[in-house]
Structure formats: structure tokens, C-alpha cells
Amino acid sequence: QERGRWRVTGERWRGGPCQVCQCLPSGGVRCVPYCPLRDTGCPQGHVLREGDGESCCTCGPAGE
């Protein structure tokens, strides 16, 4: 059970804007960082910068 909602083994959901979580066979929950920009990519001339735990990844100018 997560936030009052029952989950099934293997189910995945967004744990927030920067996390994806999964229900484990043991009944536990595992959450890992998630970067929504990985799917869409950054604009030309920008590069993907990983988040630092609490913040999501961002796009920033290349070369900085």
C-alpha cells in the first residue's frame, strides 16, 4: 500500500516529478530518480544535466 492506494507487484508509478517507484515482490517499494527530459531531449545547443537527488534533471547551455 502506498499513499492509501494498494499496488500490485511490478506496478510502477511516478513518486513525484523526479522519481519513479515500483512495488517489489517482497511487498516493499523501490523509488529511483526519473528524468522526464530523457524522452524528449534538450533543445539544440543544450545538454542534459542530471539532478542532484531532490531536483530533476535540467537542460543547460552546452559548454558550461
PDBQT receptor file of N, H, CA, C and O in Angstrom, charges set to zero:
ATOM      1  N   GLN A   1       0.856  -1.179   0.000  1.00  0.00    +0.000 N 
ATOM      2  CA  GLN A   1       0.000   0.000   0.000  1.00  0.00    +0.000 C 
ATOM      3  C   GLN A   1       0.898   1.238   0.000  1.00  0.00    +0.000 C 
ATOM      4  O   GLN A   1       1.877   1.306   0.744  1.00  0.00    +0.000 OA
ATOM      5  N   GLU A   2       0.558   2.201  -0.831  1.00  0.00    +0.000 N 
ATOM      6  H   GLU A   2      -0.237   2.146  -1.435  1.00  0.00    +0.000 HD
ATOM      7  CA  GLU A   2       1.343   3.429  -0.972  1.00  0.00    +0.000 C 
ATOM      8  C   GLU A   2       0.372   4.587  -1.036  1.00  0.00    +0.000 C 
ATOM      9  O   GLU A   2      -0.487   4.638  -1.917  1.00  0.00    +0.000 OA
ATOM     10  N   ARG A   3       0.506   5.526  -0.098  1.00  0.00    +0.000 N 
ATOM     11  H   ARG A   3       1.204   5.484   0.617  1.00  0.00    +0.000 HD
ATOM     12  CA  ARG A   3      -0.377   6.695  -0.014  1.00  0.00    +0.000 C 
ATOM     13  C   ARG A   3      -1.854   6.313  -0.025  1.00  0.00    +0.000 C 
ATOM     14  O   ARG A   3      -2.672   6.965  -0.675  1.00  0.00    +0.000 OA
ATOM     15  N   GLY A   4      -2.185   5.240   0.709  1.00  0.00    +0.000 N 
ATOM     16  H   GLY A   4      -1.520   4.711   1.237  1.00  0.00    +0.000 HD
ATOM     17  CA  GLY A   4      -3.568   4.825   0.814  1.00  0.00    +0.000 C 
ATOM     18  C   GLY A   4      -4.085   4.037  -0.376  1.00  0.00    +0.000 C 
ATOM     19  O   GLY A   4      -5.265   3.687  -0.415  1.00  0.00    +0.000 OA
ATOM     20  N   ARG A   5      -3.243   3.755  -1.330  1.00  0.00    +0.000 N 
ATOM     21  H   ARG A   5      -2.285   4.040  -1.298  1.00  0.00    +0.000 HD
ATOM     22  CA  ARG A   5      -3.658   3.014  -2.520  1.00  0.00    +0.000 C 
ATOM     23  C   ARG A   5      -2.900   1.701  -2.591  1.00  0.00    +0.000 C 
ATOM     24  O   ARG A   5      -1.680   1.675  -2.429  1.00  0.00    +0.000 OA
ATOM     25  N   TRP A   6      -3.615   0.614  -2.833  1.00  0.00    +0.000 N 
ATOM     26  H   TRP A   6      -4.606   0.635  -2.965  1.00  0.00    +0.000 HD
ATOM     27  CA  TRP A   6      -2.975  -0.689  -2.962  1.00  0.00    +0.000 C 
ATOM     28  C   TRP A   6      -2.332  -0.817  -4.328  1.00  0.00    +0.000 C 
ATOM     29  O   TRP A   6      -2.910  -0.429  -5.343  1.00  0.00    +0.000 OA
ATOM     30  N   ARG A   7      -1.144  -1.359  -4.341  1.00  0.00    +0.000 N 
ATOM     31  H   ARG A   7      -0.674  -1.675  -3.517  1.00  0.00    +0.000 HD
ATOM     32  CA  ARG A   7      -0.399  -1.568  -5.584  1.00  0.00    +0.000 C 
ATOM     33  C   ARG A   7      -0.153  -3.060  -5.763  1.00  0.00    +0.000 C 
ATOM     34  O   ARG A   7      -0.088  -3.800  -4.781  1.00  0.00    +0.000 OA
ATOM     35  N   VAL A   8      -0.017  -3.503  -6.998  1.00  0.00    +0.000 N 
ATOM     36  H   VAL A   8      -0.069  -2.902  -7.795  1.00  0.00    +0.000 HD
ATOM     37  CA  VAL A   8       0.290  -4.904  -7.273  1.00  0.00    +0.000 C 
ATOM     38  C   VAL A   8       1.779  -5.041  -7.573  1.00  0.00    +0.000 C 
ATOM     39  O   VAL A   8       2.432  -4.089  -8.000  1.00  0.00    +0.000 OA
ATOM     40  N   THR A   9       2.297  -6.229  -7.344  1.00  0.00    +0.000 N 
ATOM     41  H   THR A   9       1.767  -7.003  -6.997  1.00  0.00    +0.000 HD
ATOM     42  CA  THR A   9       3.709  -6.498  -7.588  1.00  0.00    +0.000 C 
ATOM     43  C   THR A   9       4.074  -6.151  -9.033  1.00  0.00    +0.000 C 
ATOM     44  O   THR A   9       3.395  -6.559  -9.975  1.00  0.00    +0.000 OA
ATOM     45  N   GLY A  10       5.140  -5.403  -9.182  1.00  0.00    +0.000 N 
ATOM     46  H   GLY A  10       5.691  -5.072  -8.416  1.00  0.00    +0.000 HD
ATOM     47  CA  GLY A  10       5.609  -4.993 -10.503  1.00  0.00    +0.000 C 
ATOM     48  C   GLY A  10       5.029  -3.681 -10.993  1.00  0.00    +0.000 C 
ATOM     49  O   GLY A  10       5.537  -3.102 -11.953  1.00  0.00    +0.000 OA
ATOM     50  N   GLU A  11       3.968  -3.199 -10.347  1.00  0.00    +0.000 N 
ATOM     51  H   GLU A  11       3.555  -3.669  -9.567  1.00  0.00    +0.000 HD
ATOM     52  CA  GLU A  11       3.360  -1.941 -10.785  1.00  0.00    +0.000 C 
ATOM     53  C   GLU A  11       4.338  -0.785 -10.590  1.00  0.00    +0.000 C 
ATOM     54  O   GLU A  11       5.074  -0.737  -9.605  1.00  0.00    +0.000 OA
ATOM     55  N   ARG A  12       4.332   0.140 -11.544  1.00  0.00    +0.000 N 
ATOM     56  H   ARG A  12       3.734   0.101 -12.344  1.00  0.00    +0.000 HD
ATOM     57  CA  ARG A  12       5.197   1.332 -11.473  1.00  0.00    +0.000 C 
ATOM     58  C   ARG A  12       4.329   2.574 -11.480  1.00  0.00    +0.000 C 
ATOM     59  O   ARG A  12       3.245   2.585 -12.063  1.00  0.00    +0.000 OA
ATOM     60  N   TRP A  13       4.815   3.625 -10.824  1.00  0.00    +0.000 N 
ATOM     61  H   TRP A  13       5.695   3.616 -10.350  1.00  0.00    +0.000 HD
ATOM     62  CA  TRP A  13       4.105   4.895 -10.783  1.00  0.00    +0.000 C 
ATOM     63  C   TRP A  13       5.099   6.009 -10.515  1.00  0.00    +0.000 C 
ATOM     64  O   TRP A  13       6.210   5.770 -10.042  1.00  0.00    +0.000 OA
ATOM     65  N   ARG A  14       4.688   7.214 -10.819  1.00  0.00    +0.000 N 
ATOM     66  H   ARG A  14       3.785   7.408 -11.203  1.00  0.00    +0.000 HD
ATOM     67  CA  ARG A  14       5.529   8.384 -10.544  1.00  0.00    +0.000 C 
ATOM     68  C   ARG A  14       5.426   8.700  -9.063  1.00  0.00    +0.000 C 
ATOM     69  O   ARG A  14       4.334   8.923  -8.540  1.00  0.00    +0.000 OA
ATOM     70  N   GLY A  15       6.562   8.718  -8.395  1.00  0.00    +0.000 N 
ATOM     71  H   GLY A  15       7.449   8.538  -8.820  1.00  0.00    +0.000 HD
ATOM     72  CA  GLY A  15       6.604   9.038  -6.976  1.00  0.00    +0.000 C 
ATOM     73  C   GLY A  15       6.733  10.536  -6.754  1.00  0.00    +0.000 C 
ATOM     74  O   GLY A  15       6.845  10.983  -5.612  1.00  0.00    +0.000 OA
ATOM     75  N   GLY A  16       6.719  11.292  -7.793  1.00  0.00    +0.000 N 
ATOM     76  H   GLY A  16       6.628  10.929  -8.720  1.00  0.00    +0.000 HD
ATOM     77  CA  GLY A  16       6.893  12.737  -7.763  1.00  0.00    +0.000 C 
ATOM     78  C   GLY A  16       7.441  13.142  -9.113  1.00  0.00    +0.000 C 
ATOM     79  O   GLY A  16       7.596  12.294  -9.992  1.00  0.00    +0.000 OA
ATOM     80  N   PRO A  17       7.738  14.412  -9.300  1.00  0.00    +0.000 N 
ATOM     81  CA  PRO A  17       8.211  14.847 -10.613  1.00  0.00    +0.000 C 
ATOM     82  C   PRO A  17       9.569  14.262 -10.992  1.00  0.00    +0.000 C 
ATOM     83  O   PRO A  17       9.923  14.239 -12.171  1.00  0.00    +0.000 OA
ATOM     84  N   CYS A  18      10.330  13.791 -10.007  1.00  0.00    +0.000 N 
ATOM     85  H   CYS A  18      10.042  13.809  -9.050  1.00  0.00    +0.000 HD
ATOM     86  CA  CYS A  18      11.692  13.315 -10.280  1.00  0.00    +0.000 C 
ATOM     87  C   CYS A  18      11.923  11.867  -9.864  1.00  0.00    +0.000 C 
ATOM     88  O   CYS A  18      13.071  11.435  -9.765  1.00  0.00    +0.000 OA
ATOM     89  N   GLN A  19      10.860  11.112  -9.618  1.00  0.00    +0.000 N 
ATOM     90  H   GLN A  19       9.927  11.464  -9.698  1.00  0.00    +0.000 HD
ATOM     91  CA  GLN A  19      11.024   9.727  -9.174  1.00  0.00    +0.000 C 
ATOM     92  C   GLN A  19      10.023   8.809  -9.854  1.00  0.00    +0.000 C 
ATOM     93  O   GLN A  19       8.897   9.202 -10.159  1.00  0.00    +0.000 OA
ATOM     94  N   VAL A  20      10.457   7.580 -10.084  1.00  0.00    +0.000 N 
ATOM     95  H   VAL A  20      11.372   7.261  -9.836  1.00  0.00    +0.000 HD
ATOM     96  CA  VAL A  20       9.549   6.511 -10.490  1.00  0.00    +0.000 C 
ATOM     97  C   VAL A  20       9.709   5.403  -9.448  1.00  0.00    +0.000 C 
ATOM     98  O   VAL A  20      10.822   5.063  -9.047  1.00  0.00    +0.000 OA
ATOM     99  N   CYS A  21       8.573   4.847  -9.017  1.00  0.00    +0.000 N 
ATOM    100  H   CYS A  21       7.668   5.122  -9.342  1.00  0.00    +0.000 HD
ATOM    101  CA  CYS A  21       8.587   3.831  -7.970  1.00  0.00    +0.000 C 
ATOM    102  C   CYS A  21       8.000   2.532  -8.500  1.00  0.00    +0.000 C 
ATOM    103  O   CYS A  21       7.231   2.527  -9.461  1.00  0.00    +0.000 OA
ATOM    104  N   GLN A  22       8.378   1.423  -7.852  1.00  0.00    +0.000 N 
ATOM    105  H   GLN A  22       9.002   1.427  -7.071  1.00  0.00    +0.000 HD
ATOM    106  CA  GLN A  22       7.878   0.114  -8.258  1.00  0.00    +0.000 C 
ATOM    107  C   GLN A  22       7.606  -0.710  -7.013  1.00  0.00    +0.000 C 
ATOM    108  O   GLN A  22       8.352  -0.656  -6.035  1.00  0.00    +0.000 OA
ATOM    109  N   CYS A  23       6.513  -1.481  -7.070  1.00  0.00    +0.000 N 
ATOM    110  H   CYS A  23       5.907  -1.525  -7.864  1.00  0.00    +0.000 HD
ATOM    111  CA  CYS A  23       6.155  -2.396  -5.990  1.00  0.00    +0.000 C 
ATOM    112  C   CYS A  23       6.961  -3.682  -6.167  1.00  0.00    +0.000 C 
ATOM    113  O   CYS A  23       6.893  -4.320  -7.218  1.00  0.00    +0.000 OA
ATOM    114  N   LEU A  24       7.717  -4.057  -5.147  1.00  0.00    +0.000 N 
ATOM    115  H   LEU A  24       7.772  -3.539  -4.294  1.00  0.00    +0.000 HD
ATOM    116  CA  LEU A  24       8.591  -5.221  -5.213  1.00  0.00    +0.000 C 
ATOM    117  C   LEU A  24       7.868  -6.492  -4.754  1.00  0.00    +0.000 C 
ATOM    118  O   LEU A  24       6.885  -6.410  -4.019  1.00  0.00    +0.000 OA
ATOM    119  N   PRO A  25       8.350  -7.667  -5.182  1.00  0.00    +0.000 N 
ATOM    120  CA  PRO A  25       7.735  -8.929  -4.759  1.00  0.00    +0.000 C 
ATOM    121  C   PRO A  25       7.722  -9.107  -3.237  1.00  0.00    +0.000 C 
ATOM    122  O   PRO A  25       6.855  -9.795  -2.698  1.00  0.00    +0.000 OA
ATOM    123  N   SER A  26       8.671  -8.494  -2.556  1.00  0.00    +0.000 N 
ATOM    124  H   SER A  26       9.375  -7.935  -2.994  1.00  0.00    +0.000 HD
ATOM    125  CA  SER A  26       8.743  -8.601  -1.097  1.00  0.00    +0.000 C 
ATOM    126  C   SER A  26       7.674  -7.769  -0.400  1.00  0.00    +0.000 C 
ATOM    127  O   SER A  26       7.499  -7.868   0.814  1.00  0.00    +0.000 OA
ATOM    128  N   GLY A  27       6.958  -6.947  -1.171  1.00  0.00    +0.000 N 
ATOM    129  H   GLY A  27       7.101  -6.867  -2.158  1.00  0.00    +0.000 HD
ATOM    130  CA  GLY A  27       5.959  -6.058  -0.587  1.00  0.00    +0.000 C 
ATOM    131  C   GLY A  27       6.497  -4.659  -0.357  1.00  0.00    +0.000 C 
ATOM    132  O   GLY A  27       5.750  -3.750   0.002  1.00  0.00    +0.000 OA
ATOM    133  N   GLY A  28       7.791  -4.489  -0.565  1.00  0.00    +0.000 N 
ATOM    134  H   GLY A  28       8.398  -5.228  -0.857  1.00  0.00    +0.000 HD
ATOM    135  CA  GLY A  28       8.406  -3.178  -0.394  1.00  0.00    +0.000 C 
ATOM    136  C   GLY A  28       8.242  -2.319  -1.636  1.00  0.00    +0.000 C 
ATOM    137  O   GLY A  28       7.689  -2.749  -2.648  1.00  0.00    +0.000 OA
ATOM    138  N   VAL A  29       8.729  -1.117  -1.531  1.00  0.00    +0.000 N 
ATOM    139  H   VAL A  29       9.179  -0.768  -0.709  1.00  0.00    +0.000 HD
ATOM    140  CA  VAL A  29       8.672  -0.164  -2.636  1.00  0.00    +0.000 C 
ATOM    141  C   VAL A  29      10.083   0.340  -2.914  1.00  0.00    +0.000 C 
ATOM    142  O   VAL A  29      10.829   0.655  -1.987  1.00  0.00    +0.000 OA
ATOM    143  N   ARG A  30      10.444   0.415  -4.187  1.00  0.00    +0.000 N 
ATOM    144  H   ARG A  30       9.837   0.159  -4.940  1.00  0.00    +0.000 HD
ATOM    145  CA  ARG A  30      11.743   0.968  -4.565  1.00  0.00    +0.000 C 
ATOM    146  C   ARG A  30      11.490   2.158  -5.471  1.00  0.00    +0.000 C 
ATOM    147  O   ARG A  30      10.784   2.051  -6.474  1.00  0.00    +0.000 OA
ATOM    148  N   CYS A  31      12.077   3.298  -5.109  1.00  0.00    +0.000 N 
ATOM    149  H   CYS A  31      12.651   3.384  -4.294  1.00  0.00    +0.000 HD
ATOM    150  CA  CYS A  31      11.964   4.508  -5.920  1.00  0.00    +0.000 C 
ATOM    151  C   CYS A  31      13.355   4.898  -6.412  1.00  0.00    +0.000 C 
ATOM    152  O   CYS A  31      14.331   4.845  -5.664  1.00  0.00    +0.000 OA
ATOM    153  N   VAL A  32      13.426   5.285  -7.666  1.00  0.00    +0.000 N 
ATOM    154  H   VAL A  32      12.633   5.329  -8.274  1.00  0.00    +0.000 HD
ATOM    155  CA  VAL A  32      14.698   5.687  -8.268  1.00  0.00    +0.000 C 
ATOM    156  C   VAL A  32      14.498   7.021  -8.979  1.00  0.00    +0.000 C 
ATOM    157  O   VAL A  32      13.372   7.360  -9.343  1.00  0.00    +0.000 OA
ATOM    158  N   PRO A  33      15.569   7.782  -9.183  1.00  0.00    +0.000 N 
ATOM    159  CA  PRO A  33      15.449   9.056  -9.891  1.00  0.00    +0.000 C 
ATOM    160  C   PRO A  33      14.878   8.854 -11.289  1.00  0.00    +0.000 C 
ATOM    161  O   PRO A  33      15.151   7.851 -11.948  1.00  0.00    +0.000 OA
ATOM    162  N   TYR A  34      14.091   9.811 -11.724  1.00  0.00    +0.000 N 
ATOM    163  H   TYR A  34      13.869  10.626 -11.189  1.00  0.00    +0.000 HD
ATOM    164  CA  TYR A  34      13.468   9.781 -13.049  1.00  0.00    +0.000 C 
ATOM    165  C   TYR A  34      13.704  11.130 -13.715  1.00  0.00    +0.000 C 
ATOM    166  O   TYR A  34      13.526  12.176 -13.091  1.00  0.00    +0.000 OA
ATOM    167  N   CYS A  35      14.100  11.104 -14.967  1.00  0.00    +0.000 N 
ATOM    168  H   CYS A  35      14.245  10.254 -15.474  1.00  0.00    +0.000 HD
ATOM    169  CA  CYS A  35      14.354  12.330 -15.710  1.00  0.00    +0.000 C 
ATOM    170  C   CYS A  35      13.403  12.387 -16.899  1.00  0.00    +0.000 C 
ATOM    171  O   CYS A  35      13.628  11.685 -17.885  1.00  0.00    +0.000 OA
ATOM    172  N   PRO A  36      12.341  13.203 -16.842  1.00  0.00    +0.000 N 
ATOM    173  CA  PRO A  36      11.400  13.271 -17.952  1.00  0.00    +0.000 C 
ATOM    174  C   PRO A  36      12.031  13.795 -19.244  1.00  0.00    +0.000 C 
ATOM    175  O   PRO A  36      11.500  13.551 -20.327  1.00  0.00    +0.000 OA
ATOM    176  N   LEU A  37      13.140  14.500 -19.147  1.00  0.00    +0.000 N 
ATOM    177  H   LEU A  37      13.571  14.699 -18.267  1.00  0.00    +0.000 HD
ATOM    178  CA  LEU A  37      13.793  15.050 -20.339  1.00  0.00    +0.000 C 
ATOM    179  C   LEU A  37      14.530  13.990 -21.148  1.00  0.00    +0.000 C 
ATOM    180  O   LEU A  37      14.902  14.247 -22.293  1.00  0.00    +0.000 OA
ATOM    181  N   ARG A  38      14.749  12.815 -20.586  1.00  0.00    +0.000 N 
ATOM    182  H   ARG A  38      14.447  12.606 -19.656  1.00  0.00    +0.000 HD
ATOM    183  CA  ARG A  38      15.414  11.736 -21.331  1.00  0.00    +0.000 C 
ATOM    184  C   ARG A  38      14.585  11.334 -22.541  1.00  0.00    +0.000 C 
ATOM    185  O   ARG A  38      15.140  10.970 -23.578  1.00  0.00    +0.000 OA
ATOM    186  N   ASP A  39      13.269  11.396 -22.420  1.00  0.00    +0.000 N 
ATOM    187  H   ASP A  39      12.819  11.692 -21.578  1.00  0.00    +0.000 HD
ATOM    188  CA  ASP A  39      12.387  11.003 -23.522  1.00  0.00    +0.000 C 
ATOM    189  C   ASP A  39      12.308  12.085 -24.594  1.00  0.00    +0.000 C 
ATOM    190  O   ASP A  39      12.289  11.775 -25.785  1.00  0.00    +0.000 OA
ATOM    191  N   THR A  40      12.261  13.336 -24.189  1.00  0.00    +0.000 N 
ATOM    192  H   THR A  40      12.276  13.588 -23.221  1.00  0.00    +0.000 HD
ATOM    193  CA  THR A  40      12.054  14.431 -25.135  1.00  0.00    +0.000 C 
ATOM    194  C   THR A  40      13.359  15.041 -25.632  1.00  0.00    +0.000 C 
ATOM    195  O   THR A  40      13.413  15.581 -26.737  1.00  0.00    +0.000 OA
ATOM    196  N   GLY A  41      14.416  14.956 -24.816  1.00  0.00    +0.000 N 
ATOM    197  H   GLY A  41      14.373  14.518 -23.919  1.00  0.00    +0.000 HD
ATOM    198  CA  GLY A  41      15.693  15.539 -25.191  1.00  0.00    +0.000 C 
ATOM    199  C   GLY A  41      15.716  17.042 -24.927  1.00  0.00    +0.000 C 
ATOM    200  O   GLY A  41      14.703  17.639 -24.563  1.00  0.00    +0.000 OA
ATOM    201  N   CYS A  42      16.867  17.628 -25.114  1.00  0.00    +0.000 N 
ATOM    202  H   CYS A  42      17.690  17.143 -25.410  1.00  0.00    +0.000 HD
ATOM    203  CA  CYS A  42      17.070  19.058 -24.898  1.00  0.00    +0.000 C 
ATOM    204  C   CYS A  42      17.085  19.783 -26.241  1.00  0.00    +0.000 C 
ATOM    205  O   CYS A  42      17.361  19.173 -27.274  1.00  0.00    +0.000 OA
ATOM    206  N   PRO A  43      16.790  21.080 -26.230  1.00  0.00    +0.000 N 
ATOM    207  CA  PRO A  43      16.859  21.856 -27.474  1.00  0.00    +0.000 C 
ATOM    208  C   PRO A  43      18.286  21.870 -28.021  1.00  0.00    +0.000 C 
ATOM    209  O   PRO A  43      19.245  21.640 -27.284  1.00  0.00    +0.000 OA
ATOM    210  N   GLN A  44      18.414  22.138 -29.297  1.00  0.00    +0.000 N 
ATOM    211  H   GLN A  44      17.636  22.325 -29.896  1.00  0.00    +0.000 HD
ATOM    212  CA  GLN A  44      19.729  22.183 -29.934  1.00  0.00    +0.000 C 
ATOM    213  C   GLN A  44      20.610  23.196 -29.212  1.00  0.00    +0.000 C 
ATOM    214  O   GLN A  44      20.171  24.299 -28.884  1.00  0.00    +0.000 OA
ATOM    215  N   GLY A  45      21.858  22.806 -28.971  1.00  0.00    +0.000 N 
ATOM    216  H   GLY A  45      22.215  21.910 -29.237  1.00  0.00    +0.000 HD
ATOM    217  CA  GLY A  45      22.805  23.676 -28.281  1.00  0.00    +0.000 C 
ATOM    218  C   GLY A  45      22.757  23.543 -26.771  1.00  0.00    +0.000 C 
ATOM    219  O   GLY A  45      23.507  24.223 -26.070  1.00  0.00    +0.000 OA
ATOM    220  N   HIS A  46      21.883  22.673 -26.252  1.00  0.00    +0.000 N 
ATOM    221  H   HIS A  46      21.274  22.121 -26.822  1.00  0.00    +0.000 HD
ATOM    222  CA  HIS A  46      21.768  22.436 -24.819  1.00  0.00    +0.000 C 
ATOM    223  C   HIS A  46      22.083  20.977 -24.521  1.00  0.00    +0.000 C 
ATOM    224  O   HIS A  46      21.940  20.107 -25.380  1.00  0.00    +0.000 OA
ATOM    225  N   VAL A  47      22.512  20.728 -23.299  1.00  0.00    +0.000 N 
ATOM    226  H   VAL A  47      22.628  21.434 -22.601  1.00  0.00    +0.000 HD
ATOM    227  CA  VAL A  47      22.830  19.363 -22.873  1.00  0.00    +0.000 C 
ATOM    228  C   VAL A  47      22.042  19.034 -21.620  1.00  0.00    +0.000 C 
ATOM    229  O   VAL A  47      21.645  19.914 -20.855  1.00  0.00    +0.000 OA
ATOM    230  N   LEU A  48      21.827  17.738 -21.432  1.00  0.00    +0.000 N 
ATOM    231  H   LEU A  48      22.149  17.023 -22.053  1.00  0.00    +0.000 HD
ATOM    232  CA  LEU A  48      21.098  17.248 -20.263  1.00  0.00    +0.000 C 
ATOM    233  C   LEU A  48      22.018  17.242 -19.054  1.00  0.00    +0.000 C 
ATOM    234  O   LEU A  48      23.134  16.727 -19.118  1.00  0.00    +0.000 OA
ATOM    235  N   ARG A  49      21.552  17.809 -17.961  1.00  0.00    +0.000 N 
ATOM    236  H   ARG A  49      20.645  18.227 -17.909  1.00  0.00    +0.000 HD
ATOM    237  CA  ARG A  49      22.298  17.806 -16.698  1.00  0.00    +0.000 C 
ATOM    238  C   ARG A  49      21.487  17.017 -15.687  1.00  0.00    +0.000 C 
ATOM    239  O   ARG A  49      20.307  17.292 -15.467  1.00  0.00    +0.000 OA
ATOM    240  N   GLU A  50      22.140  16.024 -15.070  1.00  0.00    +0.000 N 
ATOM    241  H   GLU A  50      23.098  15.801 -15.249  1.00  0.00    +0.000 HD
ATOM    242  CA  GLU A  50      21.468  15.182 -14.087  1.00  0.00    +0.000 C 
ATOM    243  C   GLU A  50      21.073  15.993 -12.860  1.00  0.00    +0.000 C 
ATOM    244  O   GLU A  50      21.732  16.971 -12.508  1.00  0.00    +0.000 OA
ATOM    245  N   GLY A  51      19.990  15.573 -12.214  1.00  0.00    +0.000 N 
ATOM    246  H   GLY A  51      19.454  14.779 -12.500  1.00  0.00    +0.000 HD
ATOM    247  CA  GLY A  51      19.563  16.199 -10.976  1.00  0.00    +0.000 C 
ATOM    248  C   GLY A  51      20.452  15.772  -9.831  1.00  0.00    +0.000 C 
ATOM    249  O   GLY A  51      21.287  14.882  -9.986  1.00  0.00    +0.000 OA
ATOM    250  N   ASP A  52      20.279  16.395  -8.690  1.00  0.00    +0.000 N 
ATOM    251  H   ASP A  52      19.599  17.118  -8.564  1.00  0.00    +0.000 HD
ATOM    252  CA  ASP A  52      21.109  16.066  -7.534  1.00  0.00    +0.000 C 
ATOM    253  C   ASP A  52      20.264  15.527  -6.380  1.00  0.00    +0.000 C 
ATOM    254  O   ASP A  52      20.346  16.033  -5.261  1.00  0.00    +0.000 OA
ATOM    255  N   GLY A  53      19.469  14.525  -6.642  1.00  0.00    +0.000 N 
ATOM    256  H   GLY A  53      19.402  14.113  -7.551  1.00  0.00    +0.000 HD
ATOM    257  CA  GLY A  53      18.670  13.902  -5.604  1.00  0.00    +0.000 C 
ATOM    258  C   GLY A  53      17.286  14.495  -5.488  1.00  0.00    +0.000 C 
ATOM    259  O   GLY A  53      16.303  13.860  -5.870  1.00  0.00    +0.000 OA
ATOM    260  N   GLU A  54      17.195  15.703  -4.968  1.00  0.00    +0.000 N 
ATOM    261  H   GLU A  54      17.993  16.219  -4.658  1.00  0.00    +0.000 HD
ATOM    262  CA  GLU A  54      15.892  16.327  -4.759  1.00  0.00    +0.000 C 
ATOM    263  C   GLU A  54      15.415  17.126  -5.961  1.00  0.00    +0.000 C 
ATOM    264  O   GLU A  54      14.230  17.446  -6.060  1.00  0.00    +0.000 OA
ATOM    265  N   SER A  55      16.325  17.454  -6.882  1.00  0.00    +0.000 N 
ATOM    266  H   SER A  55      17.287  17.194  -6.802  1.00  0.00    +0.000 HD
ATOM    267  CA  SER A  55      15.910  18.234  -8.043  1.00  0.00    +0.000 C 
ATOM    268  C   SER A  55      15.970  17.385  -9.299  1.00  0.00    +0.000 C 
ATOM    269  O   SER A  55      16.788  16.472  -9.415  1.00  0.00    +0.000 OA
ATOM    270  N   CYS A  56      15.089  17.700 -10.236  1.00  0.00    +0.000 N 
ATOM    271  H   CYS A  56      14.424  18.442 -10.142  1.00  0.00    +0.000 HD
ATOM    272  CA  CYS A  56      15.053  16.967 -11.515  1.00  0.00    +0.000 C 
ATOM    273  C   CYS A  56      16.229  17.365 -12.377  1.00  0.00    +0.000 C 
ATOM    274  O   CYS A  56      16.935  18.334 -12.100  1.00  0.00    +0.000 OA
ATOM    275  N   CYS A  57      16.418  16.595 -13.425  1.00  0.00    +0.000 N 
ATOM    276  H   CYS A  57      15.844  15.808 -13.650  1.00  0.00    +0.000 HD
ATOM    277  CA  CYS A  57      17.420  16.951 -14.417  1.00  0.00    +0.000 C 
ATOM    278  C   CYS A  57      16.962  18.218 -15.143  1.00  0.00    +0.000 C 
ATOM    279  O   CYS A  57      15.780  18.562 -15.124  1.00  0.00    +0.000 OA
ATOM    280  N   THR A  58      17.898  18.895 -15.774  1.00  0.00    +0.000 N 
ATOM    281  H   THR A  58      18.858  18.616 -15.790  1.00  0.00    +0.000 HD
ATOM    282  CA  THR A  58      17.590  20.130 -16.491  1.00  0.00    +0.000 C 
ATOM    283  C   THR A  58      18.383  20.159 -17.795  1.00  0.00    +0.000 C 
ATOM    284  O   THR A  58      19.322  19.386 -17.984  1.00  0.00    +0.000 OA
ATOM    285  N   CYS A  59      17.993  21.050 -18.675  1.00  0.00    +0.000 N 
ATOM    286  H   CYS A  59      17.230  21.677 -18.521  1.00  0.00    +0.000 HD
ATOM    287  CA  CYS A  59      18.760  21.321 -19.897  1.00  0.00    +0.000 C 
ATOM    288  C   CYS A  59      19.507  22.625 -19.682  1.00  0.00    +0.000 C 
ATOM    289  O   CYS A  59      18.937  23.608 -19.208  1.00  0.00    +0.000 OA
ATOM    290  N   GLY A  60      20.770  22.628 -20.029  1.00  0.00    +0.000 N 
ATOM    291  H   GLY A  60      21.233  21.829 -20.414  1.00  0.00    +0.000 HD
ATOM    292  CA  GLY A  60      21.566  23.840 -19.899  1.00  0.00    +0.000 C 
ATOM    293  C   GLY A  60      22.416  24.051 -21.134  1.00  0.00    +0.000 C 
ATOM    294  O   GLY A  60      22.627  23.118 -21.908  1.00  0.00    +0.000 OA
ATOM    295  N   PRO A  61      22.906  25.260 -21.328  1.00  0.00    +0.000 N 
ATOM    296  CA  PRO A  61      23.735  25.544 -22.494  1.00  0.00    +0.000 C 
ATOM    297  C   PRO A  61      24.952  24.624 -22.547  1.00  0.00    +0.000 C 
ATOM    298  O   PRO A  61      25.586  24.366 -21.524  1.00  0.00    +0.000 OA
ATOM    299  N   ALA A  62      25.269  24.138 -23.721  1.00  0.00    +0.000 N 
ATOM    300  H   ALA A  62      24.754  24.347 -24.553  1.00  0.00    +0.000 HD
ATOM    301  CA  ALA A  62      26.452  23.285 -23.897  1.00  0.00    +0.000 C 
ATOM    302  C   ALA A  62      27.709  24.107 -23.605  1.00  0.00    +0.000 C 
ATOM    303  O   ALA A  62      27.761  25.299 -23.907  1.00  0.00    +0.000 OA
ATOM    304  N   GLY A  63      28.696  23.478 -23.028  1.00  0.00    +0.000 N 
ATOM    305  H   GLY A  63      28.654  22.510 -22.783  1.00  0.00    +0.000 HD
ATOM    306  CA  GLY A  63      29.958  24.142 -22.781  1.00  0.00    +0.000 C 
ATOM    307  C   GLY A  63      30.042  24.843 -21.433  1.00  0.00    +0.000 C 
ATOM    308  O   GLY A  63      31.074  25.432 -21.113  1.00  0.00    +0.000 OA
ATOM    309  N   GLU A  64      28.980  24.794 -20.636  1.00  0.00    +0.000 N 
ATOM    310  H   GLU A  64      28.141  24.316 -20.896  1.00  0.00    +0.000 HD
ATOM    311  CA  GLU A  64      29.051  25.417 -19.297  1.00  0.00    +0.000 C 
ATOM    312  C   GLU A  64      29.282  24.381 -18.242  1.00  0.00    +0.000 C 
ATOM    313  O   GLU A  64      29.370  24.713 -17.060  1.00  0.00    +0.000 OA
TER     314      GLU A  64
